[in-house]
Amino acid sequence: MPKKTISLSIRHPLRLGLKLVISISALLSFLALIRLHSQSKLQPSVSPSRISDTLNDNFEGSPKIAFLFLVHENLPLDFLWHSFFKVAWGESSMIEAERLLLEAALDDPANQRFVLLSDSCVPLYNFSYINNYLMSSPKSFVDSFLDVKEFRYNPMMSPVIPKHKWRKGSQWITLVKRHAEVVVDDEIVFPVFKKFCKFSYCFLKNLLGEGIQTDGTLLHSIMPNNSHEQIKKIKDINYVYYESEHQNEWCRANSILAPCFLFARKFSRGAAMRLWTDGMVGPYDATALPDALT
């Protein structure tokens, strides 16, 4: 009898302990399931079909395709893509392209100056000189003057753009950050241009013209011969004469007289090579030649 009593007394605590462990495990499992369920509700579904449906429900307007080119240097088949995209010079599609470039550049908070150049542009000075020139000036450089011929103005643009405020000028610009933001955020002037105007290079002059102090463009257009004598003459220019307003405008950087032009365009590949090999924009390094030229 004593042995049987001892055996029963040992088994009883073991059963209680086992039941306790099972109960705790079940409770923990239940809590884990509840937590997983709540997290699944908070996390968005990654189903492509659901994402697509959500975007389609929230989007209004004509859907577009984003063509993203991953290239090593240039786009060798650009002539074909130019025909494919049908982006015409001087039309509103060009303004949209410029605004997209500015918007992408504004994503980097370090970008404080924004220079719009063409594919045939070259710098006339080295990087340090151009950097100091632009950073020392609190102004944007926008070519803007009266349209004396007055054949580009469309009366349908009034009252958003009244005739007496209409301006024209080169599309090559240099903007400070606050003006770049104005261009990207504009929802008043651009729709009018898109509907009634076929001269996109007038867009920025009329958008930034009211109440914004600007200097002339920093880019000079020259003919394809691009001789050293011609380049030297351009670099020596320190004022611009505006025929429509019958006045000279002296070029300044940080209130100090300075050359008017930092860049030039309509350069051929061969002319740009001469600038480079002569060390006009920086030290010549033959090892940096593109593979196509070596």
HUQUIMO-V750047 format. One record per residue. N is the residue number from 1. RES is the residue in one small letter. OMEGA is omega as a letter, one per 30 degrees, with the letter a starting at -180 (999 if undefined). Layout:
BEGIN
n = {N	N}
res = {RES	RES}
omega = {OMEGA	OMEGA}
END
This chain:
BEGIN
n = {1	2	3	4	5	6	7	8	9	10	11	12	13	14	15	16	17	18	19	20	21	22	23	24	25	26	27	28	29	30	31	32	33	34	35	36	37	38	39	40	41	42	43	44	45	46	47	48	49	50	51	52	53	54	55	56	57	58	59	60	61	62	63	64	65	66	67	68	69	70	71	72	73	74	75	76	77	78	79	80	81	82	83	84	85	86	87	88	89	90	91	92	93	94	95	96	97	98	99	100	101	102	103	104	105	106	107	108	109	110	111	112	113	114	115	116	117	118	119	120	121	122	123	124	125	126	127	128	129	130	131	132	133	134	135	136	137	138	139	140	141	142	143	144	145	146	147	148	149	150	151	152	153	154	155	156	157	158	159	160	161	162	163	164	165	166	167	168	169	170	171	172	173	174	175	176	177	178	179	180	181	182	183	184	185	186	187	188	189	190	191	192	193	194	195	196	197	198	199	200	201	202	203	204	205	206	207	208	209	210	211	212	213	214	215	216	217	218	219	220	221	222	223	224	225	226	227	228	229	230	231	232	233	234	235	236	237	238	239	240	241	242	243	244	245	246	247	248	249	250	251	252	253	254	255	256	257	258	259	260	261	262	263	264	265	266	267	268	269	270	271	272	273	274	275	276	277	278	279	280	281	282	283	284	285	286	287	288	289	290	291	292	293	294}
res = {m	p	k	k	t	i	s	l	s	i	r	h	p	l	r	l	g	l	k	l	v	i	s	i	s	a	l	l	s	f	l	a	l	i	r	l	h	s	q	s	k	l	q	p	s	v	s	p	s	r	i	s	d	t	l	n	d	n	f	e	g	s	p	k	i	a	f	l	f	l	v	h	e	n	l	p	l	d	f	l	w	h	s	f	f	k	v	a	w	g	e	s	s	m	i	e	a	e	r	l	l	l	e	a	a	l	d	d	p	a	n	q	r	f	v	l	l	s	d	s	c	v	p	l	y	n	f	s	y	i	n	n	y	l	m	s	s	p	k	s	f	v	d	s	f	l	d	v	k	e	f	r	y	n	p	m	m	s	p	v	i	p	k	h	k	w	r	k	g	s	q	w	i	t	l	v	k	r	h	a	e	v	v	v	d	d	e	i	v	f	p	v	f	k	k	f	c	k	f	s	y	c	f	l	k	n	l	l	g	e	g	i	q	t	d	g	t	l	l	h	s	i	m	p	n	n	s	h	e	q	i	k	k	i	k	d	i	n	y	v	y	y	e	s	e	h	q	n	e	w	c	r	a	n	s	i	l	a	p	c	f	l	f	a	r	k	f	s	r	g	a	a	m	r	l	w	t	d	g	m	v	g	p	y	d	a	t	a	l	p	d	a	l	t}
omega = {a	a	a	l	l	a	l	a	l	a	a	l	l	l	l	l	l	l	l	l	l	a	l	l	l	l	l	l	l	l	l	l	l	a	l	a	a	l	l	l	a	a	l	l	l	l	a	a	l	l	l	l	a	l	a	a	a	a	l	a	a	l	a	l	l	l	a	a	l	a	l	l	a	l	a	a	a	a	l	a	l	l	a	a	l	l	a	l	l	a	a	l	l	l	a	l	l	a	l	l	l	a	l	l	l	l	l	a	l	l	a	l	a	a	l	a	l	a	l	a	l	l	l	a	l	a	a	a	a	l	l	l	a	a	a	a	l	a	l	l	a	l	a	l	a	l	a	l	l	l	a	a	l	a	l	l	l	g	a	l	l	a	a	l	a	l	l	l	l	l	a	a	l	a	l	a	a	l	l	l	l	a	a	a	a	l	a	a	a	l	l	l	a	a	a	a	l	a	a	a	l	a	a	l	a	l	a	a	a	l	a	a	a	l	a	l	l	a	a	l	l	a	a	a	l	a	l	l	a	l	l	l	l	a	l	a	l	l	l	l	l	a	a	a	l	l	l	l	a	a	a	l	a	l	l	l	a	l	a	a	l	a	l	a	a	l	l	l	l	l	l	l	l	l	a	a	l	l	a	a	a	a	a	l	a	a	a	l	l	a	a	a	a	999}
END
